[in-house]
Amino acid sequence: MIKQQELMANYLKDTTLIIKELALSAKKEAKDTKGTEDQDYKLGIAFGFYWVISVMQQQAEAFGIPLKDLNLDDIDADKDLM
């Protein structure tokens, strides 16, 4: 049986992977809608994902949690999502 702590760690890792995939997809969609009436909407969604990932990384660092443990070590919010 999986311990509660291990279960929560796995949940965070999996959820972070999903959020990263959605964030990168949102950035691409925002870029693809440049000059259209959907541009502002798509940019807003992309910025929301940027904000979430940025806060997650900052909080992990503040709590001394290695970004690798949360699958957040391979993305730079400022470079990859803005």
Backbone hydrogen bonds in HBPLUS format (Angstrom, degrees):
<---DONOR---> <-ACCEPTOR-->    atom                        ^
c    i                          cat <-CA-CA->   ^        H-A-AA   ^      H-
h    n   atom  resd res      DA  || num        DHA   H-A  angle D-A-AA Bond
n    s   type  num  typ     dist DA aas  dist angle  dist       angle   num
A0007-LEU N   A0003-LYS O   2.89 MM   4  6.14 157.9  1.94 156.4 163.6     1
A0008-MET N   A0004-GLN O   2.94 MM   4  6.19 157.4  1.99 151.2 156.4     2
A0009-ALA N   A0005-GLN O   3.01 MM   4  6.23 155.0  2.07 143.9 150.9     3
A0010-ASN N   A0006-GLU O   2.94 MM   4  6.16 161.0  1.98 150.2 154.9     4
A0011-TYR N   A0007-LEU O   2.94 MM   4  6.15 153.6  2.01 144.6 152.5     5
A0012-LEU N   A0008-MET O   2.95 MM   4  6.19 163.2  1.98 150.9 154.4     6
A0013-LYS N   A0009-ALA O   2.99 MM   4  6.23 162.9  2.02 150.9 155.6     7
A0014-ASP N   A0010-ASN O   2.97 MM   4  6.11 169.9  1.98 152.1 154.9     8
A0015-THR N   A0011-TYR O   2.86 MM   4  5.96 164.6  1.88 153.5 158.6     9
A0016-THR N   A0012-LEU O   2.90 MM   4  5.93 157.6  1.95 146.6 152.8    10
A0017-LEU N   A0013-LYS O   3.09 MM   4  6.34 155.2  2.15 145.8 152.0    11
A0018-ILE N   A0014-ASP O   3.12 MM   4  6.43 159.1  2.17 149.6 154.6    12
A0019-ILE N   A0015-THR O   2.91 MM   4  6.17 161.6  1.94 152.1 157.3    13
A0020-LYS N   A0016-THR O   2.88 MM   4  6.07 161.7  1.91 153.4 158.0    14
A0021-GLU N   A0017-LEU O   3.02 MM   4  6.26 163.3  2.05 149.4 153.7    15
A0022-LEU N   A0018-ILE O   2.95 MM   4  6.19 162.3  1.98 152.4 157.4    16
A0023-ALA N   A0019-ILE O   2.81 MM   4  5.98 153.2  1.88 148.1 156.3    17
A0024-LEU N   A0020-LYS O   2.94 MM   4  6.17 167.0  1.95 157.0 158.9    18
A0025-SER N   A0021-GLU O   3.02 MM   4  6.14 153.9  2.09 143.8 151.5    19
A0026-ALA N   A0022-LEU O   2.81 MM   4  5.98 152.1  1.88 145.1 153.1    20
A0027-LYS N   A0023-ALA O   2.95 MM   4  6.23 153.2  2.02 148.7 155.5    21
A0028-LYS N   A0024-LEU O   3.11 MM   4  6.33 158.2  2.16 141.9 147.4    22
A0029-GLU N   A0025-SER O   2.88 MM   4  6.16 161.1  1.92 151.6 156.9    23
A0030-ALA N   A0026-ALA O   2.90 MM   4  6.07 155.4  1.96 146.1 152.8    24
A0031-LYS N   A0027-LYS O   2.97 MM   4  6.23 155.1  2.03 146.7 153.5    25
A0032-ASP N   A0028-LYS O   2.82 MM   4  6.06 155.7  1.87 150.6 158.1    26
A0033-THR N   A0029-GLU O   3.04 MM   4  6.20 128.4  2.31 141.2 153.0    27
A0034-LYS N   A0031-LYS O   3.28 MM   3  5.44 164.9  2.31 110.5 112.1    28
A0036-THR N   A0033-THR O   2.91 MM   3  5.44 152.5  1.99 147.3 144.5    29
A0039-GLN N   A0036-THR O   3.23 MM   3  5.45 164.2  2.26 108.6 113.4    30
A0042-LYS N   A0038-ASP O   2.93 MM   4  6.12 170.7  1.94 166.9 169.6    31
A0043-LEU N   A0039-GLN O   2.84 MM   4  6.00 156.5  1.90 155.1 162.3    32
A0044-GLY N   A0040-ASP O   2.96 MM   4  6.12 149.7  2.06 143.1 150.9    33
A0045-ILE N   A0041-TYR O   3.11 MM   4  6.48 153.5  2.18 148.0 154.6    34
A0046-ALA N   A0042-LYS O   2.98 MM   4  6.22 165.1  2.00 149.1 153.2    35
A0047-PHE N   A0043-LEU O   2.85 MM   4  6.03 157.1  1.90 147.7 154.2    36
A0048-GLY N   A0044-GLY O   2.99 MM   4  6.19 150.5  2.08 142.6 150.5    37
A0049-PHE N   A0045-ILE O   3.14 MM   4  6.53 155.2  2.21 151.6 157.0    38
A0050-TYR N   A0046-ALA O   2.96 MM   4  6.26 156.0  2.02 148.3 155.7    39
A0051-TRP N   A0047-PHE O   2.86 MM   4  6.10 163.7  1.89 153.7 157.1    40
A0052-VAL N   A0048-GLY O   3.02 MM   4  6.28 161.1  2.05 148.5 153.0    41
A0053-ILE N   A0049-PHE O   3.01 MM   4  6.18 174.9  2.01 156.9 157.8    42
A0054-SER N   A0050-TYR O   2.89 MM   4  5.99 162.0  1.92 153.8 159.7    43
A0055-VAL N   A0051-TRP O   2.93 MM   4  6.08 165.7  1.95 153.1 156.6    44
A0056-MET N   A0052-VAL O   2.93 MM   4  6.12 160.9  1.96 150.6 156.4    45
A0057-GLN N   A0053-ILE O   2.96 MM   4  6.15 158.5  2.01 149.8 154.9    46
A0058-GLN N   A0054-SER O   2.96 MM   4  6.20 162.5  1.99 151.3 156.4    47
A0059-GLN N   A0055-VAL O   2.87 MM   4  6.00 163.5  1.90 154.7 158.9    48
A0060-ALA N   A0056-MET O   2.96 MM   4  6.07 155.6  2.02 143.3 150.4    49
A0061-GLU N   A0057-GLN O   3.04 MM   4  6.25 163.6  2.07 149.9 153.8    50
A0062-ALA N   A0058-GLN O   2.94 MM   4  6.15 154.3  2.00 144.6 152.3    51
A0063-PHE N   A0059-GLN O   2.93 MM   4  6.12 146.1  2.04 147.6 155.8    52
A0065-ILE N   A0060-ALA O   2.74 MM   5  4.83 159.7  1.78 153.1 149.5    53
A0064-GLY N   A0061-GLU O   3.14 MM   3  4.95 155.8  2.20  98.1 105.3    54
A0069-ASP N   A0066-PRO O   2.93 MM   3  5.45 133.7  2.15 111.2 122.8    55
A0070-LEU N   A0067-LEU O   3.04 MM   3  5.35 147.8  2.15 106.3 116.0    56
A0072-LEU N   A0067-LEU O   2.84 MM   5  4.83 167.9  1.85 147.4 143.2    57
A0071-ASN N   A0068-LYS O   3.13 MM   3  4.90 167.7  2.15 104.2 107.4    58
A0080-ASP N   A0076-ASP O   2.66 MM   4  5.47 168.5  1.67 168.6 172.8    59
A0081-LEU N   A0077-ALA O   3.04 MM   4  5.15 145.7  2.16 127.2 133.8    60
